[in-house]
Amino acid sequence: MIPATNIVKDLVELDENGYIKVNQHMETSVPGIFAAGDCRSGQTGQVVVAAGEGCIAAMSAEKYIQNTE
Ligand SMILES: Cc1cc2nc3c(=O)[nH]c(=O)nc-3n(C[C@H](O)[C@H](O)[C@H](O)COP(=O)(O)OP(=O)(O)OC[C@H]3O[C@@H](n4cnc5c(N)ncnc54)[C@H](O)[C@@H]3O)c2cc1C
């Protein structure tokens, strides 16, 4: 119930409960850094959702890499 987000707390924007803020593309406040699953703000705590968000984050990361090459 406590997000393990200490590693990024000084890097990306967190909500008041320590979860990572993302948009619908799983983009954090820092370009090139993505978050998905139970660590993200507004998470549902369901494994199928975490897996789907992982897919979205991976696709967003691929797009980001292609656009910055
Ligand atoms: C007791 C319990 C019962 C549950 N029952 C259900 C259920 O019946 N149905 C359902 O859909 N969901 C259930 N869930 C929720 C489900 O387990 C989660 O939604 C899902 O595991 C989230 O996946 P995740 O990859 O986002 O996070 P996690 O599965 O928590 O994976 C995160 C991983 O990151 C690792 N990690 C953390 N910090 C670091 C670091 N600094 N460096 C490297 N690695 C790190 C952790 O060790 C962990 O392996 C349950 C959860 C719990 C706790």
The ligand as a Gaussian input file, in Angstrom:
#p B3LYP/6-31G(d) Opt

LIG

0 1
 C       -1.756000      -9.446000      -1.202000
 C       -2.109000      -8.955000      -2.590000
 C       -3.117000      -9.580000      -3.294000
 C       -3.444000      -9.158000      -4.571000
 N       -4.456000      -9.787000      -5.265000
 C       -4.754000      -9.413000      -6.520000
 C       -5.765000     -10.079000      -7.269000
 O       -6.396000     -11.046000      -6.790000
 N       -6.047000      -9.642000      -8.519000
 C       -5.361000      -8.594000      -9.094000
 O       -5.619000      -8.250000     -10.254000
 N       -4.397000      -7.946000      -8.403000
 C       -4.081000      -8.317000      -7.130000
 N       -3.092000      -7.655000      -6.443000
 C       -2.459000      -6.499000      -7.081000
 C       -1.377000      -6.910000      -8.071000
 O       -0.445000      -7.765000      -7.427000
 C       -0.695000      -5.635000      -8.565000
 O       -1.651000      -4.777000      -9.156000
 C        0.400000      -5.913000      -9.577000
 O        1.359000      -6.820000      -9.061000
 C        1.089000      -4.603000      -9.968000
 O        2.166000      -4.883000     -10.832000
 P        3.346000      -3.862000     -10.938000
 O        4.279000      -4.465000     -11.936000
 O        2.819000      -2.493000     -11.166000
 O        4.033000      -3.828000      -9.475000
 P        4.732000      -4.988000      -8.666000
 O        4.148000      -6.335000      -8.978000
 O        4.692000      -4.527000      -7.229000
 O        6.215000      -5.020000      -9.205000
 C        7.130000      -4.007000      -8.894000
 C        8.513000      -4.644000      -8.837000
 O        9.496000      -3.616000      -8.746000
 C       10.452000      -4.035000      -7.803000
 N       11.154000      -2.822000      -7.319000
 C       10.691000      -1.877000      -6.469000
 N       11.621000      -0.927000      -6.271000
 C       12.689000      -1.282000      -7.024000
 C       13.960000      -0.702000      -7.241000
 N       14.323000       0.444000      -6.642000
 N       14.814000      -1.313000      -8.072000
 C       14.461000      -2.481000      -8.691000
 N       13.259000      -3.075000      -8.523000
 C       12.393000      -2.477000      -7.697000
 C        9.696000      -4.799000      -6.743000
 O       10.534000      -5.652000      -6.014000
 C        8.693000      -5.559000      -7.609000
 O        9.209000      -6.806000      -8.026000
 C       -2.742000      -8.083000      -5.163000
 C       -1.726000      -7.451000      -4.447000
 C       -1.402000      -7.880000      -3.182000
 C       -0.297000      -7.181000      -2.412000

